């Protein structure tokens, strides 16, 4: 290993190419982290000073070249003092991206469940009526076309804000597809079943009606009582409590393939850990 490393270092062309690639990669990462912050304005100013110093050095303007050199030398210290919060934030982001553990990343279904649970419980306590449908295997494109297309990232804050009374999108259903909030204010087909209790309103009839023609999961919050209901394949779960809500969301949204993928990730991590330990044991022996 040591001999191979010495041969690699002695090979100057490869080392020089590697040196250039590392520098360009660091510059690229710096620009990505600085984008949209005050640090980008600083980098633009530094770039202008470097270009001016380069030109003055070529032309032979020694005094200007010396002044610009002093400004650049002391400007680093000044920049650290002036842009301390931005630089600290950039270093924190770099550390998080470089050393983030794969185990800490959550399954998209778990993130969706968390957002749905928080939004439903919040609206239930305040009796904010809501109707949320999650597409399964059968497409809901026809119903999406009846509403307003959003195609936005899902968050419980956005879900709550949509259903606040007297806002433009609160009337109708929200439709979720592929972990995206695709459309709001959508119209769902009303069920004509005579088995539906009379005290249930339009939202429940719409949820049951959608379950009669698709395999979508629909969540309802009653505006009158604040009760949470869950509908899937014409099965209505009424007045769902917090613990039961979590169980139902996991049952309907976490599929067997998700469990298999999670098991594969766990097995892969364990295998990597085992191989690393075997390698260390072999090196010691």
Order of alpha helices (4+ residues) and beta strands (2+ residues): alpha-alpha-alpha-alpha-alpha-alpha-beta-alpha-beta-alpha-beta-beta-alpha-beta-beta-beta-alpha-alpha
